[in-house]
Amino acid sequence: MNKQSSEKTKNQNHDYVKRSHEEMQRRFVDLQFKRSELERQLKVVNEILFALGKEMEQDFSYNELYKED
């Protein structure tokens, strides 16, 4: 009977380790997806900032060229 109890505990420990490992993998994949989405959003923000910077430079140059004294 002691052997059965030991075997049951061993199986429970194995199941716990397996579930824990699966949960870590699930979280890892979820975080990778979130990172990819954030990188995509950051790329869009950088492109917009670059375009806005160019527009501001052009506006400044235009104002300098045609500014009234």
PDB file of N, CA, C, O and CB in Angstrom:
ATOM      1  N   MET A   1       0.815  -1.182   0.000  1.00  0.00           N
ATOM      2  CA  MET A   1       0.000   0.000   0.000  1.00  0.00           C
ATOM      3  C   MET A   1       0.870   1.261   0.000  1.00  0.00           C
ATOM      4  O   MET A   1       0.523   2.257  -0.635  1.00  0.00           O
ATOM      5  CB  MET A   1      -0.933  -0.010   1.198  1.00  0.00           C
ATOM      6  N   ASN A   2       1.966   1.216   0.693  1.00  0.00           N
ATOM      7  CA  ASN A   2       2.891   2.343   0.724  1.00  0.00           C
ATOM      8  C   ASN A   2       3.454   2.613  -0.668  1.00  0.00           C
ATOM      9  O   ASN A   2       3.687   3.759  -1.052  1.00  0.00           O
ATOM     10  CB  ASN A   2       4.030   2.076   1.719  1.00  0.00           C
ATOM     11  N   LYS A   3       3.667   1.520  -1.417  1.00  0.00           N
ATOM     12  CA  LYS A   3       4.182   1.660  -2.778  1.00  0.00           C
ATOM     13  C   LYS A   3       3.161   2.369  -3.674  1.00  0.00           C
ATOM     14  O   LYS A   3       3.542   3.185  -4.514  1.00  0.00           O
ATOM     15  CB  LYS A   3       4.537   0.278  -3.363  1.00  0.00           C
ATOM     16  N   GLN A   4       1.875   2.068  -3.506  1.00  0.00           N
ATOM     17  CA  GLN A   4       0.826   2.721  -4.281  1.00  0.00           C
ATOM     18  C   GLN A   4       0.755   4.205  -3.945  1.00  0.00           C
ATOM     19  O   GLN A   4       0.601   5.043  -4.833  1.00  0.00           O
ATOM     20  CB  GLN A   4      -0.530   2.053  -4.025  1.00  0.00           C
ATOM     21  N   SER A   5       0.864   4.515  -2.694  1.00  0.00           N
ATOM     22  CA  SER A   5       0.828   5.911  -2.254  1.00  0.00           C
ATOM     23  C   SER A   5       2.016   6.678  -2.833  1.00  0.00           C
ATOM     24  O   SER A   5       1.868   7.815  -3.282  1.00  0.00           O
ATOM     25  CB  SER A   5       0.833   5.996  -0.707  1.00  0.00           C
ATOM     26  N   SER A   6       3.169   6.063  -2.820  1.00  0.00           N
ATOM     27  CA  SER A   6       4.371   6.679  -3.370  1.00  0.00           C
ATOM     28  C   SER A   6       4.220   6.894  -4.877  1.00  0.00           C
ATOM     29  O   SER A   6       4.619   7.932  -5.405  1.00  0.00           O
ATOM     30  CB  SER A   6       5.607   5.810  -3.073  1.00  0.00           C
ATOM     31  N   GLU A   7       3.651   5.922  -5.551  1.00  0.00           N
ATOM     32  CA  GLU A   7       3.436   6.011  -7.007  1.00  0.00           C
ATOM     33  C   GLU A   7       2.431   7.120  -7.330  1.00  0.00           C
ATOM     34  O   GLU A   7       2.606   7.864  -8.294  1.00  0.00           O
ATOM     35  CB  GLU A   7       2.932   4.650  -7.572  1.00  0.00           C
ATOM     36  N   LYS A   8       1.382   7.221  -6.516  1.00  0.00           N
ATOM     37  CA  LYS A   8       0.377   8.265  -6.718  1.00  0.00           C
ATOM     38  C   LYS A   8       0.990   9.653  -6.530  1.00  0.00           C
ATOM     39  O   LYS A   8       0.722  10.558  -7.320  1.00  0.00           O
ATOM     40  CB  LYS A   8      -0.803   8.070  -5.749  1.00  0.00           C
ATOM     41  N   THR A   9       1.794   9.825  -5.512  1.00  0.00           N
ATOM     42  CA  THR A   9       2.475  11.101  -5.266  1.00  0.00           C
ATOM     43  C   THR A   9       3.412  11.437  -6.410  1.00  0.00           C
ATOM     44  O   THR A   9       3.500  12.588  -6.838  1.00  0.00           O
ATOM     45  CB  THR A   9       3.253  11.055  -3.945  1.00  0.00           C
ATOM     46  N   LYS A  10       4.105  10.433  -6.896  1.00  0.00           N
ATOM     47  CA  LYS A  10       5.031  10.635  -8.007  1.00  0.00           C
ATOM     48  C   LYS A  10       4.274  11.099  -9.250  1.00  0.00           C
ATOM     49  O   LYS A  10       4.722  12.012  -9.944  1.00  0.00           O
ATOM     50  CB  LYS A  10       5.812   9.337  -8.305  1.00  0.00           C
ATOM     51  N   ASN A  11       3.127  10.475  -9.534  1.00  0.00           N
ATOM     52  CA  ASN A  11       2.307  10.866 -10.688  1.00  0.00           C
ATOM     53  C   ASN A  11       1.755  12.283 -10.522  1.00  0.00           C
ATOM     54  O   ASN A  11       1.698  13.047 -11.486  1.00  0.00           O
ATOM     55  CB  ASN A  11       1.150   9.871 -10.883  1.00  0.00           C
ATOM     56  N   GLN A  12       1.350  12.628  -9.306  1.00  0.00           N
ATOM     57  CA  GLN A  12       0.834  13.978  -9.051  1.00  0.00           C
ATOM     58  C   GLN A  12       1.929  15.015  -9.267  1.00  0.00           C
ATOM     59  O   GLN A  12       1.684  16.071  -9.850  1.00  0.00           O
ATOM     60  CB  GLN A  12       0.271  14.087  -7.617  1.00  0.00           C
ATOM     61  N   ASN A  13       3.127  14.714  -8.801  1.00  0.00           N
ATOM     62  CA  ASN A  13       4.257  15.627  -8.991  1.00  0.00           C
ATOM     63  C   ASN A  13       4.568  15.795 -10.475  1.00  0.00           C
ATOM     64  O   ASN A  13       4.840  16.897 -10.950  1.00  0.00           O
ATOM     65  CB  ASN A  13       5.501  15.112  -8.241  1.00  0.00           C
ATOM     66  N   HIS A  14       4.522  14.675 -11.194  1.00  0.00           N
ATOM     67  CA  HIS A  14       4.788  14.718 -12.636  1.00  0.00           C
ATOM     68  C   HIS A  14       3.734  15.572 -13.340  1.00  0.00           C
ATOM     69  O   HIS A  14       4.064  16.388 -14.201  1.00  0.00           O
ATOM     70  CB  HIS A  14       4.810  13.286 -13.233  1.00  0.00           C
ATOM     71  N   ASP A  15       2.467  15.381 -12.974  1.00  0.00           N
ATOM     72  CA  ASP A  15       1.373  16.172 -13.565  1.00  0.00           C
ATOM     73  C   ASP A  15       1.543  17.658 -13.256  1.00  0.00           C
ATOM     74  O   ASP A  15       1.324  18.507 -14.120  1.00  0.00           O
ATOM     75  CB  ASP A  15       0.005  15.680 -13.042  1.00  0.00           C
ATOM     76  N   TYR A  16       1.935  17.965 -12.021  1.00  0.00           N
ATOM     77  CA  TYR A  16       2.139  19.356 -11.631  1.00  0.00           C
ATOM     78  C   TYR A  16       3.264  19.985 -12.459  1.00  0.00           C
ATOM     79  O   TYR A  16       3.122  21.102 -12.957  1.00  0.00           O
ATOM     80  CB  TYR A  16       2.460  19.453 -10.125  1.00  0.00           C
ATOM     81  N   VAL A  17       4.355  19.280 -12.599  1.00  0.00           N
ATOM     82  CA  VAL A  17       5.496  19.786 -13.374  1.00  0.00           C
ATOM     83  C   VAL A  17       5.085  19.981 -14.828  1.00  0.00           C
ATOM     84  O   VAL A  17       5.449  20.980 -15.449  1.00  0.00           O
ATOM     85  CB  VAL A  17       6.707  18.816 -13.280  1.00  0.00           C
ATOM     86  N   LYS A  18       4.340  19.045 -15.366  1.00  0.00           N
ATOM     87  CA  LYS A  18       3.896  19.131 -16.752  1.00  0.00           C
ATOM     88  C   LYS A  18       2.973  20.337 -16.953  1.00  0.00           C
ATOM     89  O   LYS A  18       3.141  21.090 -17.912  1.00  0.00           O
ATOM     90  CB  LYS A  18       3.178  17.834 -17.163  1.00  0.00           C
ATOM     91  N   ARG A  19       2.006  20.522 -16.058  1.00  0.00           N
ATOM     92  CA  ARG A  19       1.096  21.672 -16.160  1.00  0.00           C
ATOM     93  C   ARG A  19       1.856  22.985 -16.000  1.00  0.00           C
ATOM     94  O   ARG A  19       1.593  23.958 -16.707  1.00  0.00           O
ATOM     95  CB  ARG A  19      -0.015  21.576 -15.099  1.00  0.00           C
ATOM     96  N   SER A  20       2.782  22.997 -15.081  1.00  0.00           N
ATOM     97  CA  SER A  20       3.583  24.202 -14.865  1.00  0.00           C
ATOM     98  C   SER A  20       4.394  24.552 -16.117  1.00  0.00           C
ATOM     99  O   SER A  20       4.469  25.716 -16.510  1.00  0.00           O
ATOM    100  CB  SER A  20       4.523  24.010 -13.659  1.00  0.00           C
ATOM    101  N   HIS A  21       4.986  23.556 -16.724  1.00  0.00           N
ATOM    102  CA  HIS A  21       5.765  23.765 -17.942  1.00  0.00           C
ATOM    103  C   HIS A  21       4.864  24.258 -19.079  1.00  0.00           C
ATOM    104  O   HIS A  21       5.241  25.167 -19.819  1.00  0.00           O
ATOM    105  CB  HIS A  21       6.482  22.461 -18.353  1.00  0.00           C
ATOM    106  N   GLU A  22       3.694  23.670 -19.217  1.00  0.00           N
ATOM    107  CA  GLU A  22       2.759  24.092 -20.262  1.00  0.00           C
ATOM    108  C   GLU A  22       2.303  25.530 -20.050  1.00  0.00           C
ATOM    109  O   GLU A  22       2.154  26.280 -21.014  1.00  0.00           O
ATOM    110  CB  GLU A  22       1.546  23.161 -20.298  1.00  0.00           C
ATOM    111  N   GLU A  23       2.081  25.921 -18.801  1.00  0.00           N
ATOM    112  CA  GLU A  23       1.676  27.287 -18.493  1.00  0.00           C
ATOM    113  C   GLU A  23       2.800  28.268 -18.820  1.00  0.00           C
ATOM    114  O   GLU A  23       2.538  29.344 -19.357  1.00  0.00           O
ATOM    115  CB  GLU A  23       1.275  27.408 -17.013  1.00  0.00           C
ATOM    116  N   MET A  24       4.032  27.917 -18.510  1.00  0.00           N
ATOM    117  CA  MET A  24       5.168  28.778 -18.858  1.00  0.00           C
ATOM    118  C   MET A  24       5.269  28.938 -20.369  1.00  0.00           C
ATOM    119  O   MET A  24       5.510  30.040 -20.861  1.00  0.00           O
ATOM    120  CB  MET A  24       6.483  28.202 -18.294  1.00  0.00           C
ATOM    121  N   GLN A  25       5.090  27.862 -21.099  1.00  0.00           N
ATOM    122  CA  GLN A  25       5.138  27.937 -22.564  1.00  0.00           C
ATOM    123  C   GLN A  25       4.025  28.831 -23.099  1.00  0.00           C
ATOM    124  O   GLN A  25       4.251  29.636 -24.003  1.00  0.00           O
ATOM    125  CB  GLN A  25       5.027  26.531 -23.179  1.00  0.00           C
ATOM    126  N   ARG A  26       2.823  28.691 -22.541  1.00  0.00           N
ATOM    127  CA  ARG A  26       1.688  29.508 -22.974  1.00  0.00           C
ATOM    128  C   ARG A  26       1.977  30.989 -22.740  1.00  0.00           C
ATOM    129  O   ARG A  26       1.729  31.820 -23.613  1.00  0.00           O
ATOM    130  CB  ARG A  26       0.402  29.089 -22.231  1.00  0.00           C
ATOM    131  N   ARG A  27       2.505  31.316 -21.552  1.00  0.00           N
ATOM    132  CA  ARG A  27       2.832  32.713 -21.246  1.00  0.00           C
ATOM    133  C   ARG A  27       3.946  33.228 -22.142  1.00  0.00           C
ATOM    134  O   ARG A  27       3.916  34.384 -22.564  1.00  0.00           O
ATOM    135  CB  ARG A  27       3.236  32.858 -19.779  1.00  0.00           C
ATOM    136  N   PHE A  28       4.924  32.386 -22.435  1.00  0.00           N
ATOM    137  CA  PHE A  28       6.033  32.773 -23.304  1.00  0.00           C
ATOM    138  C   PHE A  28       5.526  33.133 -24.696  1.00  0.00           C
ATOM    139  O   PHE A  28       5.907  34.160 -25.259  1.00  0.00           O
ATOM    140  CB  PHE A  28       7.068  31.641 -23.392  1.00  0.00           C
ATOM    141  N   VAL A  29       4.669  32.284 -25.242  1.00  0.00           N
ATOM    142  CA  VAL A  29       4.109  32.537 -26.575  1.00  0.00           C
ATOM    143  C   VAL A  29       3.259  33.805 -26.550  1.00  0.00           C
ATOM    144  O   VAL A  29       3.320  34.610 -27.479  1.00  0.00           O
ATOM    145  CB  VAL A  29       3.261  31.326 -27.058  1.00  0.00           C
ATOM    146  N   ASP A  30       2.467  33.986 -25.493  1.00  0.00           N
ATOM    147  CA  ASP A  30       1.631  35.177 -25.363  1.00  0.00           C
ATOM    148  C   ASP A  30       2.487  36.440 -25.324  1.00  0.00           C
ATOM    149  O   ASP A  30       2.162  37.434 -25.974  1.00  0.00           O
ATOM    150  CB  ASP A  30       0.762  35.086 -24.103  1.00  0.00           C
ATOM    151  N   LEU A  31       3.572  36.401 -24.565  1.00  0.00           N
ATOM    152  CA  LEU A  31       4.461  37.569 -24.487  1.00  0.00           C
ATOM    153  C   LEU A  31       5.175  37.827 -25.807  1.00  0.00           C
ATOM    154  O   LEU A  31       5.389  38.982 -26.175  1.00  0.00           O
ATOM    155  CB  LEU A  31       5.491  37.378 -23.376  1.00  0.00           C
ATOM    156  N   GLN A  32       5.541  36.784 -26.516  1.00  0.00           N
ATOM    157  CA  GLN A  32       6.157  36.972 -27.833  1.00  0.00           C
ATOM    158  C   GLN A  32       5.182  37.668 -28.779  1.00  0.00           C
ATOM    159  O   GLN A  32       5.569  38.561 -29.532  1.00  0.00           O
ATOM    160  CB  GLN A  32       6.603  35.614 -28.426  1.00  0.00           C
ATOM    161  N   PHE A  33       3.916  37.252 -28.737  1.00  0.00           N
ATOM    162  CA  PHE A  33       2.902  37.883 -29.585  1.00  0.00           C
ATOM    163  C   PHE A  33       2.747  39.356 -29.222  1.00  0.00           C
ATOM    164  O   PHE A  33       2.703  40.216 -30.102  1.00  0.00           O
ATOM    165  CB  PHE A  33       1.548  37.154 -29.450  1.00  0.00           C
ATOM    166  N   LYS A  34       2.666  39.643 -27.925  1.00  0.00           N
ATOM    167  CA  LYS A  34       2.527  41.029 -27.484  1.00  0.00           C
ATOM    168  C   LYS A  34       3.733  41.861 -27.901  1.00  0.00           C
ATOM    169  O   LYS A  34       3.579  43.008 -28.321  1.00  0.00           O
ATOM    170  CB  LYS A  34       2.346  41.091 -25.967  1.00  0.00           C
ATOM    171  N   ARG A  35       4.934  41.291 -27.789  1.00  0.00           N
ATOM    172  CA  ARG A  35       6.144  42.007 -28.196  1.00  0.00           C
ATOM    173  C   ARG A  35       6.099  42.322 -29.685  1.00  0.00           C
ATOM    174  O   ARG A  35       6.434  43.433 -30.096  1.00  0.00           O
ATOM    175  CB  ARG A  35       7.403  41.182 -27.862  1.00  0.00           C
ATOM    176  N   SER A  36       5.690  41.360 -30.490  1.00  0.00           N
ATOM    177  CA  SER A  36       5.592  41.576 -31.938  1.00  0.00           C
ATOM    178  C   SER A  36       4.610  42.693 -32.260  1.00  0.00           C
ATOM    179  O   SER A  36       4.867  43.538 -33.118  1.00  0.00           O
ATOM    180  CB  SER A  36       5.166  40.284 -32.648  1.00  0.00           C
ATOM    181  N   GLU A  37       3.482  42.684 -31.558  1.00  0.00           N
ATOM    182  CA  GLU A  37       2.479  43.729 -31.781  1.00  0.00           C
ATOM    183  C   GLU A  37       3.018  45.095 -31.372  1.00  0.00           C
ATOM    184  O   GLU A  37       2.804  46.078 -32.083  1.00  0.00           O
ATOM    185  CB  GLU A  37       1.192  43.416 -31.001  1.00  0.00           C
ATOM    186  N   LEU A  38       3.708  45.174 -30.251  1.00  0.00           N
ATOM    187  CA  LEU A  38       4.290  46.444 -29.811  1.00  0.00           C
ATOM    188  C   LEU A  38       5.376  46.929 -30.764  1.00  0.00           C
ATOM    189  O   LEU A  38       5.480  48.127 -31.030  1.00  0.00           O
ATOM    190  CB  LEU A  38       4.863  46.301 -28.406  1.00  0.00           C
ATOM    191  N   GLU A  39       6.180  46.009 -31.278  1.00  0.00           N
ATOM    192  CA  GLU A  39       7.211  46.396 -32.250  1.00  0.00           C
ATOM    193  C   GLU A  39       6.576  46.941 -33.524  1.00  0.00           C
ATOM    194  O   GLU A  39       7.077  47.902 -34.109  1.00  0.00           O
ATOM    195  CB  GLU A  39       8.120  45.196 -32.584  1.00  0.00           C
ATOM    196  N   ARG A  40       5.468  46.324 -33.956  1.00  0.00           N
ATOM    197  CA  ARG A  40       4.767  46.801 -35.147  1.00  0.00           C
ATOM    198  C   ARG A  40       4.221  48.204 -34.898  1.00  0.00           C
ATOM    199  O   ARG A  40       4.355  49.084 -35.748  1.00  0.00           O
ATOM    200  CB  ARG A  40       3.621  45.831 -35.537  1.00  0.00           C
ATOM    201  N   GLN A  41       3.603  48.416 -33.728  1.00  0.00           N
ATOM    202  CA  GLN A  41       3.068  49.732 -33.394  1.00  0.00           C
ATOM    203  C   GLN A  41       4.178  50.773 -33.292  1.00  0.00           C
ATOM    204  O   GLN A  41       4.009  51.908 -33.737  1.00  0.00           O
ATOM    205  CB  GLN A  41       2.290  49.669 -32.084  1.00  0.00           C
ATOM    206  N   LEU A  42       5.304  50.393 -32.712  1.00  0.00           N
ATOM    207  CA  LEU A  42       6.425  51.317 -32.585  1.00  0.00           C
ATOM    208  C   LEU A  42       6.961  51.715 -33.959  1.00  0.00           C
ATOM    209  O   LEU A  42       7.334  52.869 -34.172  1.00  0.00           O
ATOM    210  CB  LEU A  42       7.542  50.689 -31.741  1.00  0.00           C
ATOM    211  N   LYS A  43       7.000  50.781 -34.870  1.00  0.00           N
ATOM    212  CA  LYS A  43       7.453  51.081 -36.228  1.00  0.00           C
ATOM    213  C   LYS A  43       6.543  52.122 -36.872  1.00  0.00           C
ATOM    214  O   LYS A  43       7.024  53.047 -37.527  1.00  0.00           O
ATOM    215  CB  LYS A  43       7.491  49.798 -37.086  1.00  0.00           C
ATOM    216  N   VAL A  44       5.232  51.976 -36.689  1.00  0.00           N
ATOM    217  CA  VAL A  44       4.272  52.941 -37.237  1.00  0.00           C
ATOM    218  C   VAL A  44       4.488  54.311 -36.598  1.00  0.00           C
ATOM    219  O   VAL A  44       4.503  55.324 -37.297  1.00  0.00           O
ATOM    220  CB  VAL A  44       2.812  52.459 -37.006  1.00  0.00           C
ATOM    221  N   VAL A  45       4.655  54.349 -35.278  1.00  0.00           N
ATOM    222  CA  VAL A  45       4.876  55.617 -34.577  1.00  0.00           C
ATOM    223  C   VAL A  45       6.161  56.279 -35.073  1.00  0.00           C
ATOM    224  O   VAL A  45       6.183  57.489 -35.298  1.00  0.00           O
ATOM    225  CB  VAL A  45       4.943  55.390 -33.047  1.00  0.00           C
ATOM    226  N   ASN A  46       7.222  55.506 -35.244  1.00  0.00           N
ATOM    227  CA  ASN A  46       8.480  56.068 -35.745  1.00  0.00           C
ATOM    228  C   ASN A  46       8.325  56.646 -37.137  1.00  0.00           C
ATOM    229  O   ASN A  46       8.875  57.707 -37.435  1.00  0.00           O
ATOM    230  CB  ASN A  46       9.564  55.009 -35.751  1.00  0.00           C
ATOM    231  N   GLU A  47       7.578  55.956 -37.999  1.00  0.00           N
ATOM    232  CA  GLU A  47       7.355  56.456 -39.358  1.00  0.00           C
ATOM    233  C   GLU A  47       6.579  57.770 -39.325  1.00  0.00           C
ATOM    234  O   GLU A  47       6.891  58.697 -40.072  1.00  0.00           O
ATOM    235  CB  GLU A  47       6.598  55.412 -40.204  1.00  0.00           C
ATOM    236  N   ILE A  48       5.570  57.848 -38.461  1.00  0.00           N
ATOM    237  CA  ILE A  48       4.775  59.074 -38.340  1.00  0.00           C
ATOM    238  C   ILE A  48       5.626  60.210 -37.787  1.00  0.00           C
ATOM    239  O   ILE A  48       5.548  61.338 -38.275  1.00  0.00           O
ATOM    240  CB  ILE A  48       3.548  58.841 -37.436  1.00  0.00           C
ATOM    241  N   LEU A  49       6.434  59.922 -36.779  1.00  0.00           N
ATOM    242  CA  LEU A  49       7.309  60.957 -36.214  1.00  0.00           C
ATOM    243  C   LEU A  49       8.311  61.460 -37.243  1.00  0.00           C
ATOM    244  O   LEU A  49       8.578  62.659 -37.315  1.00  0.00           O
ATOM    245  CB  LEU A  49       8.050  60.419 -34.988  1.00  0.00           C
ATOM    246  N   PHE A  50       8.862  60.562 -38.034  1.00  0.00           N
ATOM    247  CA  PHE A  50       9.802  60.957 -39.070  1.00  0.00           C
ATOM    248  C   PHE A  50       9.118  61.869 -40.088  1.00  0.00           C
ATOM    249  O   PHE A  50       9.667  62.902 -40.474  1.00  0.00           O
ATOM    250  CB  PHE A  50      10.389  59.718 -39.766  1.00  0.00           C
ATOM    251  N   ALA A  51       7.920  61.482 -40.519  1.00  0.00           N
ATOM    252  CA  ALA A  51       7.179  62.292 -41.489  1.00  0.00           C
ATOM    253  C   ALA A  51       6.835  63.655 -40.888  1.00  0.00           C
ATOM    254  O   ALA A  51       6.941  64.675 -41.568  1.00  0.00           O
ATOM    255  CB  ALA A  51       5.889  61.560 -41.939  1.00  0.00           C
ATOM    256  N   LEU A  52       6.429  63.678 -39.636  1.00  0.00           N
ATOM    257  CA  LEU A  52       6.099  64.938 -38.972  1.00  0.00           C
ATOM    258  C   LEU A  52       7.340  65.821 -38.852  1.00  0.00           C
ATOM    259  O   LEU A  52       7.257  67.033 -39.054  1.00  0.00           O
ATOM    260  CB  LEU A  52       5.496  64.673 -37.578  1.00  0.00           C
ATOM    261  N   GLY A  53       8.474  65.233 -38.530  1.00  0.00           N
ATOM    262  CA  GLY A  53       9.721  65.995 -38.446  1.00  0.00           C
ATOM    263  C   GLY A  53      10.077  66.632 -39.784  1.00  0.00           C
ATOM    264  O   GLY A  53      10.483  67.793 -39.842  1.00  0.00           O
ATOM    265  N   LYS A  54       9.918  65.854 -40.868  1.00  0.00           N
ATOM    266  CA  LYS A  54      10.198  66.409 -42.207  1.00  0.00           C
ATOM    267  C   LYS A  54       9.238  67.553 -42.514  1.00  0.00           C
ATOM    268  O   LYS A  54       9.641  68.575 -43.069  1.00  0.00           O
ATOM    269  CB  LYS A  54      10.082  65.306 -43.298  1.00  0.00           C
ATOM    270  N   GLU A  55       7.972  67.380 -42.153  1.00  0.00           N
ATOM    271  CA  GLU A  55       6.974  68.424 -42.396  1.00  0.00           C
ATOM    272  C   GLU A  55       7.305  69.680 -41.602  1.00  0.00           C
ATOM    273  O   GLU A  55       7.161  70.793 -42.108  1.00  0.00           O
ATOM    274  CB  GLU A  55       5.566  67.923 -42.033  1.00  0.00           C
ATOM    275  N   MET A  56       7.750  69.506 -40.354  1.00  0.00           N
ATOM    276  CA  MET A  56       8.113  70.660 -39.524  1.00  0.00           C
ATOM    277  C   MET A  56       9.330  71.382 -40.112  1.00  0.00           C
ATOM    278  O   MET A  56       9.380  72.612 -40.108  1.00  0.00           O
ATOM    279  CB  MET A  56       8.406  70.213 -38.070  1.00  0.00           C
ATOM    280  N   GLU A  57      10.304  70.627 -40.615  1.00  0.00           N
ATOM    281  CA  GLU A  57      11.474  71.240 -41.252  1.00  0.00           C
ATOM    282  C   GLU A  57      11.065  72.055 -42.469  1.00  0.00           C
ATOM    283  O   GLU A  57      11.532  73.176 -42.667  1.00  0.00           O
ATOM    284  CB  GLU A  57      12.490  70.166 -41.657  1.00  0.00           C
ATOM    285  N   GLN A  58      10.193  71.482 -43.276  1.00  0.00           N
ATOM    286  CA  GLN A  58       9.731  72.189 -44.478  1.00  0.00           C
ATOM    287  C   GLN A  58       8.959  73.448 -44.100  1.00  0.00           C
ATOM    288  O   GLN A  58       9.118  74.491 -44.734  1.00  0.00           O
ATOM    289  CB  GLN A  58       8.849  71.268 -45.344  1.00  0.00           C
ATOM    290  N   ASP A  59       8.131  73.350 -43.076  1.00  0.00           N
ATOM    291  CA  ASP A  59       7.353  74.494 -42.620  1.00  0.00           C
ATOM    292  C   ASP A  59       8.278  75.588 -42.100  1.00  0.00           C
ATOM    293  O   ASP A  59       8.087  76.769 -42.390  1.00  0.00           O
ATOM    294  CB  ASP A  59       6.353  74.072 -41.530  1.00  0.00           C
ATOM    295  N   PHE A  60       9.288  75.177 -41.323  1.00  0.00           N
ATOM    296  CA  PHE A  60      10.247  76.142 -40.796  1.00  0.00           C
ATOM    297  C   PHE A  60      10.999  76.828 -41.945  1.00  0.00           C
ATOM    298  O   PHE A  60      11.171  78.047 -41.942  1.00  0.00           O
ATOM    299  CB  PHE A  60      11.241  75.447 -39.835  1.00  0.00           C
ATOM    300  N   SER A  61      11.440  76.040 -42.915  1.00  0.00           N
ATOM    301  CA  SER A  61      12.157  76.605 -44.063  1.00  0.00           C
ATOM    302  C   SER A  61      11.268  77.564 -44.842  1.00  0.00           C
ATOM    303  O   SER A  61      11.719  78.631 -45.258  1.00  0.00           O
ATOM    304  CB  SER A  61      12.661  75.487 -44.988  1.00  0.00           C
ATOM    305  N   TYR A  62      10.013  77.193 -45.039  1.00  0.00           N
ATOM    306  CA  TYR A  62       9.075  78.048 -45.751  1.00  0.00           C
ATOM    307  C   TYR A  62       8.879  79.354 -44.996  1.00  0.00           C
ATOM    308  O   TYR A  62       8.896  80.434 -45.587  1.00  0.00           O
ATOM    309  CB  TYR A  62       7.729  77.332 -45.947  1.00  0.00           C
ATOM    310  N   ASN A  63       8.691  79.244 -43.675  1.00  0.00           N
ATOM    311  CA  ASN A  63       8.486  80.453 -42.864  1.00  0.00           C
ATOM    312  C   ASN A  63       9.723  81.343 -42.868  1.00  0.00           C
ATOM    313  O   ASN A  63       9.597  82.568 -42.884  1.00  0.00           O
ATOM    314  CB  ASN A  63       8.124  80.074 -41.422  1.00  0.00           C
ATOM    315  N   GLU A  64      10.900  80.759 -42.855  1.00  0.00           N
ATOM    316  CA  GLU A  64      12.131  81.542 -42.895  1.00  0.00           C
ATOM    317  C   GLU A  64      12.278  82.262 -44.243  1.00  0.00           C
ATOM    318  O   GLU A  64      12.741  83.401 -44.305  1.00  0.00           O
ATOM    319  CB  GLU A  64      13.350  80.633 -42.639  1.00  0.00           C
ATOM    320  N   LEU A  65      11.879  81.582 -45.305  1.00  0.00           N
ATOM    321  CA  LEU A  65      12.009  82.144 -46.646  1.00  0.00           C
ATOM    322  C   LEU A  65      11.025  83.288 -46.859  1.00  0.00           C
ATOM    323  O   LEU A  65      11.361  84.292 -47.487  1.00  0.00           O
ATOM    324  CB  LEU A  65      11.792  81.059 -47.701  1.00  0.00           C
ATOM    325  N   TYR A  66       9.828  83.138 -46.346  1.00  0.00           N
ATOM    326  CA  TYR A  66       8.779  84.120 -46.607  1.00  0.00           C
ATOM    327  C   TYR A  66       8.374  84.909 -45.367  1.00  0.00           C
ATOM    328  O   TYR A  66       7.306  85.520 -45.352  1.00  0.00           O
ATOM    329  CB  TYR A  66       7.573  83.432 -47.175  1.00  0.00           C
ATOM    330  N   LYS A  67       9.187  84.908 -44.355  1.00  0.00           N
ATOM    331  CA  LYS A  67       8.763  85.631 -43.150  1.00  0.00           C
ATOM    332  C   LYS A  67       8.783  87.132 -43.391  1.00  0.00           C
ATOM    333  O   LYS A  67       9.605  87.690 -44.119  1.00  0.00           O
ATOM    334  CB  LYS A  67       9.668  85.275 -41.957  1.00  0.00           C
ATOM    335  N   GLU A  68       7.815  87.734 -42.725  1.00  0.00           N
ATOM    336  CA  GLU A  68       7.688  89.178 -42.868  1.00  0.00           C
ATOM    337  C   GLU A  68       8.549  89.883 -41.821  1.00  0.00           C
ATOM    338  O   GLU A  68       8.595  89.471 -40.662  1.00  0.00           O
ATOM    339  CB  GLU A  68       6.211  89.612 -42.739  1.00  0.00           C
ATOM    340  N   ASP A  69       9.195  90.896 -42.222  1.00  0.00           N
ATOM    341  CA  ASP A  69      10.049  91.666 -41.290  1.00  0.00           C
ATOM    342  C   ASP A  69       9.328  92.853 -40.748  1.00  0.00           C
ATOM    343  O   ASP A  69       9.891  93.608 -39.955  1.00  0.00           O
ATOM    344  CB  ASP A  69      11.326  92.124 -41.967  1.00  0.00           C
TER     345      ASP A  69
END
